[in-house]
């Protein structure tokens, strides 16, 4: 969507050449390549960059966090985007919000999870800050690139996985191996995608093309969210037709996940100054936003 928009709006004068994941750099390891300029740009999510600084996860998704509207409001008008650009800028990278997904599923399991004790000992692909929550319940987590998940699940290298929205998961065929799909995605109520551009390459663009890049990413963000909202129910129905049991975590289990999350975030902000200041900004915005949310929206 973003690349096509830029090409058409510029009359073909501004072109971005797309390569499939893994063609230029391994899997999700694009950060250093963009920083050094060995590739001009990369598309992904800030949660893929936690090996550089775990605070990047706050710009991707926050467990028990806001929906898309509130999240984007904090990023664009509450300081989140500014802090992200400051952090990436230290490594010669221009950060752009370039997509947001609606809630994800919270996992595909071979066996039904009746109690949290059933999680102990499982090997599971898990993303972002939510992985640290799962580890508190005895889950061994790892972050795999999209194309590596199904083979790992099929071969038994992992026992379970979460990845994305129901419609995206459908395309990867997880339903063929794991017949228990859990909701809600407490770990990713909304997930931001990023376009990272080498700062030198970005600076070399003229003002018109910089604006076009920003507009194309804004359009991609709208497109991703709205299309995601429109397609989920059909994907869930498809999975059910294929023999998948769709579960919703009980209120009691969600409360235990949230209690573990509070322990995780306390440790994160105690050990990482970037995480501490981002969390302070995020929390203050959510507190202020609640005045609007509680009064403006139906409960």
N, C-alpha and C positions, 0 to 999 in steps of 0.2 A: 504493500500500500504506500509506504513512505517513498520508496524509490520511484514507483510509477508516478506518484504525484509530482515529484521534483522534475522528472523528465518531461511530463506533459506541460506543467506550468511554465517551464523554462523554454518550451519549444524545442527541447532536445539539446539545449546548450549546456545544461548542468546535468551530468550523468554520474550515477554511482553504480559501479559494477558489483554485483552480488556473487558471493561464493558460498557453497553449502558448508554447514558446520563441519569443522575438522579438515577442510581443504587447505587452509592456510596456517592454522595453528591447532594444536590438539584440543578437542572438546570445548570446554568452557574457559580455557586458559588464554584469553585474549588481552588481558590488562597490560602486561609488559610489552606486547607487540604494538599496541596502540601508543603506549608511553614512549617507546623508542622510535616510533615512526616506521617500523618495518611493515606495518599495515596502516592504512589511513584512518580506518574507523572500524567499529565492531558493534553488533547489536546483541543485547542480552539483558541481564537484570543485575542490579547491584549486589544481590545475594551471591552471585558467582565470584565476587571479589573479596570474600571474607578472609582468604588466605593472606591478603595484603593488610587488611584492617577489619576486624570483626564489626566495627561500627558501620561499615557499608551496608550491613544487613538492615539497618533502620530505614534506609532509602528504598528498600525492596518490599518488605512486608513485616508487620509487627504482630506477634500472637495476641489474640483478643483485641486487635486493633480496629481502626475505623473502616467503614466502607469507602468506596472509591471517591465519592464527593468530598468527604471530610479529609481524606488522605491527600488528595490533590490540592485542596485548599491550604492545608499546612505546608505542603511542598512549595507551592507557587507563591503564597501570600503570608505564610507564617514563619518563613526562614529556612525550611528544609532544603529547598533547592539551592539557596545561597551557601549553606554549609556543605552540601554535596559538591558544589562547584569549587569551593575553597579546598576541600580535601583532594579531589581529583586533580585540581590545578597544580598541586605540589608535585605531581608526577607528569606534568605536561599533557594533561588530558582535559578536554572540554566535555562536560556532562550535559546530556539533554534527556529530559523525560520524553519517552517516545512510545508510550503504550501503558495501559492499565487493564488488568484482568479482574473480573468479578470473582466471588468466592470460589475456592478450590474444594475438591474433595479432600478428606483428611487421611485417606489411605486405602490401599487395596491389600487384602489379606487372604491367604489360602484358607484359614480357619476362622470361625467366628470368635470375636473377642468378647467374652462374657463378663470378665472382670479385668482390671488392670494387671493382675498377676499373670494373665495370659500373654502380656507383652514381654515378660522377662525372657531374655535370651534370644529374642528375635533379631535378625540382621535386616535392616531396613534402609532403603534410600529415603533421605529426608533433607529438607531444604531449610536454610537460614536459622534464625533464632529458635524456631520450633524444634529443631533437632536436639538442642540442649535440654528442652523439656522432656522429650522422649527418652533421652539418656537417663533421666532421673527415675524412669520406670523400668530400667534394665534393658533398654533397646540399644543395640550397637548400630550407630548410624553412619552413613557415608553419603557424600554428594556425588551423584553420577550425572553425566550429560544425558540428554534425552535419548539419543540413539543407543546408549549402553544399558538402559534400564531393562527392556524386555528380555534381551539375552541373559542378563544376570538373574532375572526372575525365573525364566524358563529353566535355566541350568541349576538353580538353587543356590547361586552365590549370594543372593539375598532372599529373604523369606517374604518380604512385603515391600510396598513402595507407596509413596505419594508422589505426584508430579504436578498436575495442573487441574484445569477445569474438566468436567465430565466429557465435554465434546472433544477436547484435546486428548484426554486419556483414551477415548474411543479409538482415535487414529493410531495409537501405539499398541492397541490390542491387549491391554492388561487383563481384560475380561476373560481372555482365553486361558489364563493361568490362575488368576485369583478371583474367587467367586463371592467375596464379601467386600463391599465398598461402603466406606463410612463417611458420614456427614455430621455436622457442618465442618468446614475447613477452618477450625479455630485458629490455626497457625497462619492462615493466609486469607483473610477476609477480603483483601484486595492486594494485588501484586503489581508493582511498577516495573516497567521495562525501560531500558536505557539505550541510547545511541551515544557511544563514546567516540570522540574524534580527536585525533592527534592535534594538540594545540597549535602547532606550527601550520598544519594543513588548514585548520579552521581560520586562523588569522589571515591566511593567504586568500580566503574567499572575499569577494567584494560584498558590499553591504546588502545588495539585493539578494545574493545567494545565501547569505547568513539568515536573512528574513525568511527566505523560501524554505530553508532547512528547518527553521523553527516552526513555520506554519505547517509543513508536511508532518512533523512529529506531533503537533497538536491534532491534526486530522487523524493520524494513526491512533492516537490515544482515544479519541472519540469512537472511531471505527472498532477498535479492539473491545472496548467496554460494551458498546451497544450490541455488536454481533455476538459477543459472549453471552450477554443476557438473553438474547433471542434463541440461542441454540441449545441451551443446557437441558431443557426438559425432554427434547427429543432424544438426546444422547442418553439420559437416564432411562427412558423407556426402552431404548435399544438394548442397554445393558441388562435390564430386567428380562427382556425377551430372550437373551442369551444365557439365562440361568443365574444371573448375578442377584444376590440378595442385597438390597440397599438398606443400610442401617443408619439410624441417628443415635449418636452418643446420648446416654442418659444425662439428665441434669447433674446427677451425682458425679459421674465421670468427668464431665466438663468442668465442674467445680474443682476436682482434683488436678486436672490439667492446668487450670488457672492458678491454683495455689502453687504448683511447681513453677509456673511462669514467673510468679512474683519472686521466687527464690532466684531464678535465673537472672532476671533483670537487676536484682540487687547486686549480684556478683559481677555482672557486666559493667555496671556504672562504677563499681568500686575498683575495677582493675583497668579501665580504659577511659582516659580523659575525654577522648572524642565521643565515646558512647555517653558519657556523663552529661556533656553539654547538649548533645542532640536530644537525649531523653528529657532534659529539662525544658527545652524548647517545645518538643512534641507534647509533653504532659501539660504544659501551660496552655498551649493552643487547645488541647482537648477539653481542658477545664473551662476555658472561655467559650468554646464551641457548644458545650452542653447547654449554655443559656439559650442559644438559638435552637439547638436540637430539641430540647425539652418543651420549648414553646411553639416552635414552628412546625413540627412534624407530628402526625398522628402516632399514638403509642400502640 
